Amino acid sequence: MRAITGQFSDSYFPIMDGVAMTIRNYLFELNRTLGPTFAVVPAVPGYSDSPAGPQTYRFFSLPLVGRPPYRIGFPQADVSLQRSLRERSFDLLHAHTPFFAGRFALKLARQRGIPIVATFHSKYRDKLERLMPSSSFVDRVLVDPLAQRIADFYASVDQVWVPTEGAVQTLREYGYRGAVQIVRHGIDFDRPRDRRELRRRGGDLLGLDPGDYLFLYVGDHSWEKNLEFLLRSLSLLKAEGCRFKMAFVGEGYAAKSLRLMASRLGLNGLAKFVGVVRDRQTLSACYARSDCFLFPSLYDTCGLVVREAAAFGVPSVVIDSSDAAEPIVDGINGFVADNSVHAYAAKLGMLLEHPALLRRAGEGARSTLCTSWREVAQEVKERYLSLLGREALRQRGGATRYRIPMEQEMVR
């Protein structure tokens, strides 16, 4: 069975984040195995999609104030987009956001009588709380209603997906009470048999000496990612006399402030801010050159970069009880530290002194965390086809509303 699907999001390339990587890999893999799959995402001035890649519909957007490089899009006001989509048939839509693009997808799905899936990708409430002054009044009047509106969106779609068990709990905290299915994310890096040449390339790219010990972070440069915590941990490590280098790869609204903080903490010469790396071969060399990947985020619902680092035999240090820590067994396929600057720094110091532990955990990460996007897309395809099969039964039975029956695999 073939099917035409649409992936709707409020962020996509050239922004490099977990949502963008998920959509890109859905597009390439599903176009190959299921049928035409299209992205419906914000336009970004100066950026053009490759004509050789999957078809992408772009809608009008403006910069999101105070949160570069993200943008705020207006698909429902974009006449050109709506004209183009009128000529495009869809069998199923997938929303990767509860905001503008997601609500546009929901309206389109209901108008056309087709199923819609929505993935809960991020802890949106954390971002809302950082945007607004902290007080019980603000929470009650602004943050709580916005969180409930997010929950209401997920209650309005036909199936809700999350990448981890922890994300289920977060969605429950927002007020969502419906069924949830866990659909894991994958990686698009092959596991190199011999990473020595990649390490050499990465060392050249990052300006490292062969004997330099490298910590690496890849991702959005935002305060939500707990990067102040990371810098303070590194400052403690330096105060203990430990020798290391740290590379930050990515972009974000806090990038300039993070550089200033690194300087104030005396990390000049140790912390290098590389900027965004869009070329996957170049990024693979950065991963391969690192000795340990640092991901202290409590914000992420998955931590896709932890899995990417694992492809190169590089273990990660994560925070206990974070969603990123869910697949990590301390010392076996990564390392888990308590949520304190001192505990995190102590864990890093211990690893600097015991490289054999890093090598063992790196091999464990490589063998347990590296599901390919091709495998994930096969599961996604099967789930889409199951939904479409139920829709066909619904139409034959004359039901008035598309709805998914509860299943044993669903998390309540």
ROMIKE-688934 format. One record per residue (C-alpha): x, y, z. Coordinates in pm, 1 decimal, decimal comma. Layout:
N
<atom X="X" Y="Y" Z="Z"/>
...
END
This chain:
412
<atom X="0,0" Y="0,0" Z="0,0"/>
<atom X="122,6" Y="346,0" Z="-93,2"/>
<atom X="32,3" Y="662,5" Z="94,5"/>
<atom X="90,5" Y="1036,6" Z="67,4"/>
<atom X="186,4" Y="1203,7" Z="394,9"/>
<atom X="274,5" Y="1552,4" Z="517,3"/>
<atom X="514,9" Y="1653,7" Z="795,0"/>
<atom X="421,5" Y="1988,9" Z="954,2"/>
<atom X="660,8" Y="2182,8" Z="1178,3"/>
<atom X="738,1" Y="2531,6" Z="1307,4"/>
<atom X="1112,5" Y="2470,6" Z="1263,8"/>
<atom X="1317,2" Y="2300,5" Z="996,5"/>
<atom X="1639,3" Y="2342,2" Z="801,1"/>
<atom X="1855,3" Y="2544,6" Z="799,2"/>
<atom X="1790,8" Y="2518,4" Z="1174,2"/>
<atom X="1969,5" Y="2208,0" Z="1296,7"/>
<atom X="1780,7" Y="2051,3" Z="1586,8"/>
<atom X="1623,0" Y="1718,6" Z="1677,0"/>
<atom X="1289,4" Y="1805,3" Z="1518,5"/>
<atom X="1453,9" Y="1903,3" Z="1189,8"/>
<atom X="1659,2" Y="1582,6" Z="1185,7"/>
<atom X="1350,8" Y="1373,8" Z="1258,1"/>
<atom X="1154,2" Y="1530,1" Z="973,6"/>
<atom X="1441,6" Y="1512,1" Z="727,2"/>
<atom X="1490,4" Y="1143,9" Z="789,3"/>
<atom X="1117,7" Y="1072,5" Z="778,0"/>
<atom X="1110,4" Y="1243,7" Z="438,6"/>
<atom X="1398,1" Y="1051,0" Z="286,2"/>
<atom X="1304,8" Y="711,6" Z="425,8"/>
<atom X="927,6" Y="731,2" Z="376,7"/>
<atom X="962,1" Y="864,6" Z="23,0"/>
<atom X="1162,2" Y="552,3" Z="-45,7"/>
<atom X="933,5" Y="296,5" Z="119,6"/>
<atom X="582,6" Y="438,9" Z="165,5"/>
<atom X="512,3" Y="705,5" Z="-92,6"/>
<atom X="541,6" Y="1081,4" Z="-147,4"/>
<atom X="612,0" Y="1261,7" Z="179,8"/>
<atom X="618,4" Y="1641,7" Z="200,0"/>
<atom X="741,6" Y="1891,9" Z="457,1"/>
<atom X="529,3" Y="2198,6" Z="538,7"/>
<atom X="760,2" Y="2433,0" Z="728,4"/>
<atom X="858,2" Y="2802,5" Z="770,8"/>
<atom X="1041,2" Y="2989,9" Z="499,2"/>
<atom X="1386,1" Y="3120,2" Z="596,7"/>
<atom X="1523,5" Y="3417,1" Z="398,8"/>
<atom X="1832,5" Y="3326,3" Z="198,3"/>
<atom X="1780,2" Y="2953,4" Z="230,0"/>
<atom X="1658,4" Y="2736,7" Z="-58,3"/>
<atom X="1571,0" Y="2370,0" Z="-48,0"/>
<atom X="1763,8" Y="2138,8" Z="-274,9"/>
<atom X="1560,9" Y="2057,7" Z="-588,4"/>
<atom X="1704,2" Y="1705,0" Z="-567,1"/>
<atom X="1559,1" Y="1648,2" Z="-220,0"/>
<atom X="1203,1" Y="1577,3" Z="-104,1"/>
<atom X="948,5" Y="1845,4" Z="-191,2"/>
<atom X="905,4" Y="2111,6" Z="75,9"/>
<atom X="628,3" Y="2367,2" Z="108,8"/>
<atom X="745,8" Y="2684,6" Z="283,2"/>
<atom X="515,4" Y="2935,3" Z="450,4"/>
<atom X="565,3" Y="3298,8" Z="551,6"/>
<atom X="754,3" Y="3350,3" Z="877,0"/>
<atom X="920,6" Y="3619,9" Z="1087,4"/>
<atom X="1214,8" Y="3599,8" Z="1330,4"/>
<atom X="1112,9" Y="3484,3" Z="1677,6"/>
<atom X="1219,0" Y="3782,3" Z="1888,3"/>
<atom X="1496,8" Y="3695,4" Z="2130,9"/>
<atom X="1524,3" Y="3335,6" Z="2010,7"/>
<atom X="1741,8" Y="3322,1" Z="1697,8"/>
<atom X="1762,8" Y="3124,6" Z="1474,2"/>
<atom X="1401,3" Y="3018,5" Z="1534,6"/>
<atom X="1114,2" Y="3180,5" Z="1350,0"/>
<atom X="740,6" Y="3220,8" Z="1395,7"/>
<atom X="535,6" Y="3113,6" Z="1096,1"/>
<atom X="187,1" Y="3199,3" Z="973,2"/>
<atom X="65,0" Y="2913,2" Z="753,6"/>
<atom X="-302,2" Y="2999,7" Z="795,6"/>
<atom X="-236,9" Y="3349,7" Z="657,9"/>
<atom X="-19,6" Y="3234,3" Z="367,0"/>
<atom X="-248,7" Y="3238,5" Z="63,0"/>
<atom X="19,5" Y="3094,9" Z="-165,0"/>
<atom X="71,5" Y="2797,5" Z="63,0"/>
<atom X="-298,7" Y="2726,2" Z="88,7"/>
<atom X="-334,2" Y="2745,4" Z="-288,2"/>
<atom X="-50,1" Y="2497,3" Z="-332,2"/>
<atom X="-189,1" Y="2256,9" Z="-74,6"/>
<atom X="-534,2" Y="2260,8" Z="-235,6"/>
<atom X="-369,7" Y="2089,2" Z="-531,5"/>
<atom X="-194,3" Y="1832,3" Z="-309,7"/>
<atom X="-375,7" Y="1523,5" Z="-189,8"/>
<atom X="-278,4" Y="1370,9" Z="145,1"/>
<atom X="-370,7" Y="1044,2" Z="312,4"/>
<atom X="-227,9" Y="1129,6" Z="655,8"/>
<atom X="-71,5" Y="1430,7" Z="827,0"/>
<atom X="191,3" Y="1440,0" Z="1102,5"/>
<atom X="229,7" Y="1747,0" Z="1326,8"/>
<atom X="566,2" Y="1796,4" Z="1496,7"/>
<atom X="451,4" Y="2100,7" Z="1693,4"/>
<atom X="142,1" Y="2202,0" Z="1893,6"/>
<atom X="167,1" Y="2558,9" Z="1769,5"/>
<atom X="102,6" Y="2732,4" Z="1436,8"/>
<atom X="200,4" Y="2459,4" Z="1190,8"/>
<atom X="47,9" Y="2188,4" Z="1408,7"/>
<atom X="-285,5" Y="2365,5" Z="1440,4"/>
<atom X="-285,9" Y="2432,4" Z="1067,5"/>
<atom X="-228,1" Y="2060,1" Z="1007,0"/>
<atom X="-510,2" Y="1969,6" Z="1247,4"/>
<atom X="-753,3" Y="2200,8" Z="1067,8"/>
<atom X="-648,5" Y="2061,0" Z="728,8"/>
<atom X="-686,0" Y="1701,3" Z="847,3"/>
<atom X="-1035,1" Y="1765,0" Z="981,9"/>
<atom X="-1142,0" Y="1943,9" Z="665,0"/>
<atom X="-1026,6" Y="1650,9" Z="453,7"/>
<atom X="-1139,1" Y="1375,5" Z="688,4"/>
<atom X="-794,0" Y="1216,6" Z="715,2"/>
<atom X="-602,1" Y="1101,1" Z="1024,9"/>
<atom X="-343,6" Y="1316,5" Z="1198,6"/>
<atom X="-56,6" Y="1208,1" Z="1424,4"/>
<atom X="127,3" Y="1450,5" Z="1655,9"/>
<atom X="467,4" Y="1403,1" Z="1819,6"/>
<atom X="548,4" Y="1573,2" Z="2150,6"/>
<atom X="911,8" Y="1673,0" Z="2093,2"/>
<atom X="998,3" Y="1934,6" Z="2356,5"/>
<atom X="930,3" Y="2050,2" Z="2710,8"/>
<atom X="756,1" Y="2361,8" Z="2587,2"/>
<atom X="655,3" Y="2474,3" Z="2935,3"/>
<atom X="1022,3" Y="2505,5" Z="3035,0"/>
<atom X="1075,5" Y="2742,5" Z="2745,4"/>
<atom X="763,2" Y="2942,4" Z="2833,4"/>
<atom X="877,2" Y="2980,1" Z="3193,6"/>
<atom X="1215,2" Y="3111,7" Z="3083,3"/>
<atom X="1046,6" Y="3364,8" Z="2854,6"/>
<atom X="833,3" Y="3505,8" Z="3136,3"/>
<atom X="910,3" Y="3647,2" Z="3483,7"/>
<atom X="884,2" Y="3382,5" Z="3754,3"/>
<atom X="585,4" Y="3423,0" Z="3988,3"/>
<atom X="280,4" Y="3227,7" Z="4095,5"/>
<atom X="61,8" Y="3492,1" Z="3928,2"/>
<atom X="239,3" Y="3455,2" Z="3591,9"/>
<atom X="218,2" Y="3076,0" Z="3616,7"/>
<atom X="-152,7" Y="3086,3" Z="3696,1"/>
<atom X="-250,7" Y="3349,1" Z="3439,1"/>
<atom X="-13,4" Y="3273,3" Z="3149,8"/>
<atom X="200,4" Y="2959,3" Z="3177,7"/>
<atom X="-64,1" Y="2717,4" Z="3307,5"/>
<atom X="-324,4" Y="2814,2" Z="3043,1"/>
<atom X="-62,7" Y="2785,6" Z="2767,7"/>
<atom X="40,6" Y="2440,8" Z="2893,5"/>
<atom X="-324,8" Y="2336,3" Z="2901,6"/>
<atom X="-369,0" Y="2466,4" Z="2546,9"/>
<atom X="-79,2" Y="2243,7" Z="2441,4"/>
<atom X="-244,7" Y="1947,8" Z="2616,2"/>
<atom X="-573,4" Y="2030,0" Z="2442,0"/>
<atom X="-400,0" Y="2021,1" Z="2104,6"/>
<atom X="-268,7" Y="1669,5" Z="2165,9"/>
<atom X="-613,4" Y="1565,0" Z="2289,4"/>
<atom X="-754,5" Y="1680,0" Z="1952,9"/>
<atom X="-539,3" Y="1460,6" Z="1725,3"/>
<atom X="-588,2" Y="1094,4" Z="1647,0"/>
<atom X="-264,9" Y="955,3" Z="1784,0"/>
<atom X="6,9" Y="1101,6" Z="2008,3"/>
<atom X="371,0" Y="991,0" Z="1987,9"/>
<atom X="660,4" Y="1062,2" Z="2223,5"/>
<atom X="1025,6" Y="952,2" Z="2200,6"/>
<atom X="1076,2" Y="845,5" Z="2564,9"/>
<atom X="894,0" Y="732,1" Z="2877,1"/>
<atom X="992,2" Y="1057,4" Z="3048,0"/>
<atom X="812,1" Y="1258,8" Z="2781,8"/>
<atom X="490,7" Y="1076,1" Z="2870,1"/>
<atom X="512,3" Y="1207,4" Z="3226,3"/>
<atom X="581,0" Y="1562,3" Z="3103,5"/>
<atom X="277,4" Y="1553,6" Z="2877,5"/>
<atom X="67,4" Y="1428,3" Z="3169,4"/>
<atom X="190,2" Y="1723,2" Z="3378,2"/>
<atom X="56,0" Y="1956,0" Z="3109,6"/>
<atom X="-290,5" Y="1804,3" Z="3156,4"/>
<atom X="-307,6" Y="1552,1" Z="2872,2"/>
<atom X="-488,2" Y="1233,3" Z="2980,5"/>
<atom X="-521,0" Y="1037,6" Z="2656,9"/>
<atom X="-329,9" Y="745,9" Z="2509,3"/>
<atom X="35,9" Y="785,8" Z="2409,4"/>
<atom X="263,6" Y="571,6" Z="2194,8"/>
<atom X="641,2" Y="566,4" Z="2229,3"/>
<atom X="817,5" Y="592,2" Z="1893,4"/>
<atom X="1193,2" Y="618,1" Z="1936,0"/>
<atom X="1423,6" Y="834,6" Z="1726,8"/>
<atom X="1717,4" Y="713,1" Z="1519,7"/>
<atom X="2050,1" Y="832,2" Z="1383,3"/>
<atom X="2176,3" Y="882,2" Z="1030,2"/>
<atom X="2545,8" Y="813,1" Z="1100,0"/>
<atom X="2705,5" Y="482,7" Z="1012,1"/>
<atom X="2923,4" Y="329,6" Z="1281,9"/>
<atom X="3280,7" Y="351,7" Z="1143,8"/>
<atom X="3492,3" Y="40,6" Z="1186,9"/>
<atom X="3806,5" Y="248,3" Z="1227,0"/>
<atom X="3768,5" Y="608,5" Z="1338,9"/>
<atom X="4137,2" Y="704,1" Z="1338,3"/>
<atom X="4120,0" Y="901,0" Z="1012,7"/>
<atom X="3801,3" Y="1072,4" Z="1126,3"/>
<atom X="3971,0" Y="1162,4" Z="1456,5"/>
<atom X="4262,9" Y="1312,4" Z="1267,5"/>
<atom X="4026,3" Y="1520,9" Z="1052,4"/>
<atom X="3830,5" Y="1630,9" Z="1356,6"/>
<atom X="4149,1" Y="1734,1" Z="1535,4"/>
<atom X="4251,2" Y="1947,0" Z="1236,1"/>
<atom X="3905,9" Y="2106,5" Z="1214,5"/>
<atom X="3902,6" Y="2192,4" Z="1584,2"/>
<atom X="4266,4" Y="2302,3" Z="1604,1"/>
<atom X="4366,5" Y="2033,4" Z="1855,9"/>
<atom X="4696,9" Y="1868,8" Z="1932,9"/>
<atom X="4698,5" Y="1486,5" Z="1909,2"/>
<atom X="4719,1" Y="1445,1" Z="2285,4"/>
<atom X="4437,9" Y="1689,3" Z="2375,4"/>
<atom X="4149,1" Y="1538,5" Z="2570,4"/>
<atom X="3823,4" Y="1669,0" Z="2421,0"/>
<atom X="3479,3" Y="1711,0" Z="2572,2"/>
<atom X="3208,5" Y="1788,0" Z="2314,8"/>
<atom X="2860,0" Y="1941,0" Z="2315,4"/>
<atom X="2641,5" Y="1957,4" Z="2002,4"/>
<atom X="2307,5" Y="2134,4" Z="2003,5"/>
<atom X="2109,1" Y="2450,9" Z="2052,7"/>
<atom X="2297,7" Y="2720,7" Z="2245,1"/>
<atom X="2016,4" Y="2808,4" Z="2484,1"/>
<atom X="1985,8" Y="2835,4" Z="2860,0"/>
<atom X="1720,1" Y="2563,4" Z="2857,8"/>
<atom X="1993,9" Y="2315,0" Z="2767,5"/>
<atom X="2159,5" Y="2366,7" Z="3108,1"/>
<atom X="2476,7" Y="2508,6" Z="2954,2"/>
<atom X="2544,6" Y="2748,2" Z="3241,3"/>
<atom X="2556,7" Y="2435,3" Z="3460,5"/>
<atom X="2802,9" Y="2281,0" Z="3214,2"/>
<atom X="3034,9" Y="2582,4" Z="3209,5"/>
<atom X="3040,5" Y="2601,2" Z="3588,0"/>
<atom X="3122,9" Y="2230,6" Z="3606,0"/>
<atom X="3412,7" Y="2281,6" Z="3365,1"/>
<atom X="3533,9" Y="2576,5" Z="3572,7"/>
<atom X="3547,9" Y="2350,4" Z="3880,1"/>
<atom X="3732,9" Y="2090,5" Z="3676,7"/>
<atom X="3989,8" Y="2348,5" Z="3570,5"/>
<atom X="4032,0" Y="2462,3" Z="3932,2"/>
<atom X="4125,0" Y="2104,4" Z="4020,3"/>
<atom X="4412,1" Y="2124,7" Z="3773,1"/>
<atom X="4256,9" Y="1891,4" Z="3514,3"/>
<atom X="4376,8" Y="1924,5" Z="3154,6"/>
<atom X="4110,4" Y="1918,5" Z="2883,1"/>
<atom X="3954,9" Y="2103,1" Z="2591,0"/>
<atom X="3585,7" Y="2167,1" Z="2532,5"/>
<atom X="3412,8" Y="2223,3" Z="2197,4"/>
<atom X="3061,8" Y="2366,5" Z="2161,7"/>
<atom X="2899,5" Y="2301,7" Z="1822,5"/>
<atom X="2574,4" Y="2477,2" Z="1733,7"/>
<atom X="2398,2" Y="2811,3" Z="1740,7"/>
<atom X="2127,7" Y="2979,9" Z="1944,9"/>
<atom X="2011,0" Y="3291,6" Z="2123,7"/>
<atom X="2246,8" Y="3235,9" Z="2420,3"/>
<atom X="2563,8" Y="3179,8" Z="2214,3"/>
<atom X="2715,1" Y="3523,3" Z="2278,4"/>
<atom X="2631,6" Y="3513,2" Z="2650,0"/>
<atom X="2782,7" Y="3166,4" Z="2679,7"/>
<atom X="3108,5" Y="3288,9" Z="2527,3"/>
<atom X="3117,3" Y="3577,6" Z="2774,9"/>
<atom X="3045,0" Y="3344,8" Z="3064,9"/>
<atom X="3318,9" Y="3105,7" Z="2954,9"/>
<atom X="3561,0" Y="3396,8" Z="2952,4"/>
<atom X="3451,9" Y="3517,0" Z="3297,3"/>
<atom X="3498,4" Y="3165,6" Z="3435,2"/>
<atom X="3854,9" Y="3155,3" Z="3305,6"/>
<atom X="3789,5" Y="2901,1" Z="3030,5"/>
<atom X="3959,8" Y="3100,3" Z="2753,5"/>
<atom X="4185,4" Y="2866,6" Z="2560,9"/>
<atom X="3993,0" Y="2565,3" Z="2689,7"/>
<atom X="3640,7" Y="2624,3" Z="2556,2"/>
<atom X="3603,4" Y="2663,8" Z="2180,7"/>
<atom X="3273,4" Y="2776,7" Z="2023,4"/>
<atom X="3266,6" Y="2632,0" Z="1673,5"/>
<atom X="2928,2" Y="2757,0" Z="1553,2"/>
<atom X="2675,4" Y="2553,5" Z="1362,1"/>
<atom X="2805,1" Y="2260,1" Z="1153,5"/>
<atom X="2553,3" Y="2159,3" Z="888,1"/>
<atom X="2773,1" Y="1924,0" Z="688,0"/>
<atom X="2722,5" Y="1577,4" Z="831,6"/>
<atom X="3068,9" Y="1454,7" Z="730,9"/>
<atom X="3229,5" Y="1745,1" Z="914,5"/>
<atom X="3010,0" Y="1682,1" Z="1217,2"/>
<atom X="3102,0" Y="1313,6" Z="1214,1"/>
<atom X="3469,5" Y="1413,1" Z="1237,2"/>
<atom X="3391,8" Y="1630,8" Z="1541,5"/>
<atom X="3211,9" Y="1344,0" Z="1711,1"/>
<atom X="3493,4" Y="1101,5" Z="1629,8"/>
<atom X="3760,9" Y="1334,6" Z="1768,4"/>
<atom X="3585,3" Y="1375,0" Z="2102,7"/>
<atom X="3667,5" Y="1157,8" Z="2401,4"/>
<atom X="3347,2" Y="1222,7" Z="2593,2"/>
<atom X="3014,8" Y="1384,0" Z="2502,3"/>
<atom X="2855,6" Y="1618,5" Z="2758,6"/>
<atom X="2478,7" Y="1655,2" Z="2765,7"/>
<atom X="2348,4" Y="1798,6" Z="3095,7"/>
<atom X="2010,4" Y="1901,0" Z="2949,7"/>
<atom X="1695,9" Y="1847,5" Z="3154,4"/>
<atom X="1489,3" Y="2006,3" Z="2876,0"/>
<atom X="1518,3" Y="1750,7" Z="2596,1"/>
<atom X="1267,9" Y="1470,0" Z="2564,4"/>
<atom X="1516,1" Y="1248,9" Z="2380,8"/>
<atom X="1875,7" Y="1365,4" Z="2348,2"/>
<atom X="1927,5" Y="1255,1" Z="1989,1"/>
<atom X="2288,2" Y="1379,8" Z="1995,1"/>
<atom X="2371,4" Y="1127,4" Z="2268,9"/>
<atom X="2285,8" Y="853,2" Z="2021,1"/>
<atom X="2480,0" Y="1024,0" Z="1744,1"/>
<atom X="2792,5" Y="1039,4" Z="1961,8"/>
<atom X="2746,2" Y="671,0" Z="2045,5"/>
<atom X="2785,1" Y="579,6" Z="1677,6"/>
<atom X="3150,6" Y="683,1" Z="1710,1"/>
<atom X="3210,8" Y="495,5" Z="2032,6"/>
<atom X="3185,9" Y="815,9" Z="2237,1"/>
<atom X="2996,8" Y="784,3" Z="2567,6"/>
<atom X="2791,2" Y="1067,7" Z="2716,4"/>
<atom X="2761,7" Y="1213,2" Z="3064,8"/>
<atom X="2397,6" Y="1295,1" Z="3138,6"/>
<atom X="2197,0" Y="1405,0" Z="3441,8"/>
<atom X="2018,5" Y="1149,2" Z="3656,1"/>
<atom X="1640,9" Y="1132,9" Z="3594,8"/>
<atom X="1662,0" Y="1338,2" Z="3273,3"/>
<atom X="1490,3" Y="1195,6" Z="2965,3"/>
<atom X="1831,0" Y="1168,5" Z="2797,6"/>
<atom X="1941,8" Y="936,8" Z="3079,9"/>
<atom X="1658,9" Y="691,2" Z="3016,2"/>
<atom X="1861,8" Y="443,0" Z="2805,1"/>
<atom X="2189,3" Y="497,9" Z="2996,0"/>
<atom X="2324,9" Y="247,8" Z="3247,4"/>
<atom X="2601,4" Y="421,3" Z="3441,5"/>
<atom X="2941,9" Y="287,3" Z="3343,7"/>
<atom X="2799,3" Y="43,3" Z="3088,2"/>
<atom X="2688,9" Y="257,7" Z="2792,5"/>
<atom X="2742,8" Y="607,4" Z="2931,8"/>
<atom X="2762,3" Y="791,8" Z="3260,9"/>
<atom X="2501,0" Y="943,5" Z="3490,5"/>
<atom X="2570,6" Y="1223,7" Z="3738,8"/>
<atom X="2356,7" Y="1384,7" Z="4007,4"/>
<atom X="2203,6" Y="1720,1" Z="3922,9"/>
<atom X="2468,8" Y="1936,1" Z="4087,3"/>
<atom X="2766,9" Y="2121,5" Z="3945,7"/>
<atom X="3001,9" Y="1954,2" Z="4193,6"/>
<atom X="2873,6" Y="1603,6" Z="4118,5"/>
<atom X="2895,8" Y="1657,3" Z="3742,6"/>
<atom X="3249,2" Y="1796,9" Z="3767,4"/>
<atom X="3352,1" Y="1506,3" Z="3991,4"/>
<atom X="3222,9" Y="1258,0" Z="3734,1"/>
<atom X="3420,5" Y="1428,2" Z="3457,9"/>
<atom X="3733,0" Y="1434,2" Z="3672,5"/>
<atom X="3699,2" Y="1062,7" Z="3742,6"/>
<atom X="3670,0" Y="988,3" Z="3371,7"/>
<atom X="3977,9" Y="1194,9" Z="3292,1"/>
<atom X="4172,1" Y="969,1" Z="3527,6"/>
<atom X="4024,4" Y="641,1" Z="3401,8"/>
<atom X="4028,3" Y="630,7" Z="3020,3"/>
<atom X="3958,3" Y="255,6" Z="3021,6"/>
<atom X="3612,4" Y="328,1" Z="3166,7"/>
<atom X="3543,6" Y="565,2" Z="2878,5"/>
<atom X="3648,7" Y="309,0" Z="2619,2"/>
<atom X="3431,4" Y="38,6" Z="2772,2"/>
<atom X="3126,5" Y="263,6" Z="2799,6"/>
<atom X="3187,4" Y="391,7" Z="2446,3"/>
<atom X="3166,4" Y="39,6" Z="2310,4"/>
<atom X="2854,2" Y="-18,3" Z="2516,5"/>
<atom X="2696,4" Y="296,8" Z="2377,1"/>
<atom X="2789,4" Y="196,7" Z="2024,2"/>
<atom X="2622,6" Y="-143,5" Z="2061,8"/>
<atom X="2304,1" Y="-34,6" Z="2244,7"/>
<atom X="2207,3" Y="320,4" Z="2141,3"/>
<atom X="2244,5" Y="325,6" Z="1764,1"/>
<atom X="1910,9" Y="254,1" Z="1599,6"/>
<atom X="1913,6" Y="376,8" Z="1240,2"/>
<atom X="1653,0" Y="609,4" Z="1096,8"/>
<atom X="1585,0" Y="341,0" Z="837,5"/>
<atom X="1469,1" Y="105,7" Z="1114,9"/>
<atom X="1267,1" Y="381,5" Z="1279,3"/>
<atom X="1102,6" Y="476,6" Z="949,7"/>
<atom X="996,1" Y="116,3" Z="897,0"/>
<atom X="810,4" Y="132,2" Z="1228,1"/>
<atom X="663,6" Y="471,4" Z="1135,6"/>
<atom X="547,0" Y="330,8" Z="801,5"/>
<atom X="374,9" Y="38,1" Z="970,8"/>
<atom X="203,8" Y="268,9" Z="1218,4"/>
<atom X="85,2" Y="501,8" Z="941,7"/>
<atom X="-53,7" Y="209,5" Z="741,6"/>
<atom X="-230,9" Y="75,1" Z="1049,4"/>
<atom X="-400,4" Y="412,4" Z="1097,7"/>
<atom X="-497,7" Y="426,9" Z="732,3"/>
<atom X="-635,0" Y="74,1" Z="747,8"/>
<atom X="-860,5" Y="175,3" Z="1034,8"/>
<atom X="-972,0" Y="481,5" Z="840,3"/>
<atom X="-1072,0" Y="258,9" Z="548,6"/>
<atom X="-1277,6" Y="44,4" Z="789,0"/>
<atom X="-1435,7" Y="356,4" Z="934,9"/>
<atom X="-1541,4" Y="479,9" Z="592,3"/>
<atom X="-1692,7" Y="145,2" Z="502,1"/>
<atom X="-1874,6" Y="136,1" Z="835,2"/>
<atom X="-2013,4" Y="486,6" Z="797,5"/>
<atom X="-1872,5" Y="620,4" Z="1126,4"/>
<atom X="-1895,8" Y="995,2" Z="1174,7"/>
<atom X="-1559,1" Y="1061,2" Z="1336,8"/>
<atom X="-1213,9" Y="914,6" Z="1290,9"/>
<atom X="-1086,1" Y="783,6" Z="1623,3"/>
<atom X="-817,4" Y="539,4" Z="1735,2"/>
<atom X="-917,4" Y="249,1" Z="1960,2"/>
<atom X="-705,1" Y="193,1" Z="2270,6"/>
<atom X="-425,0" Y="-58,4" Z="2223,2"/>
<atom X="-214,1" Y="-263,9" Z="2457,0"/>
<atom X="102,3" Y="-89,3" Z="2335,0"/>
<atom X="-25,8" Y="252,5" Z="2436,1"/>
<atom X="94,4" Y="418,5" Z="2754,1"/>
<atom X="-184,1" Y="561,2" Z="2967,7"/>
END
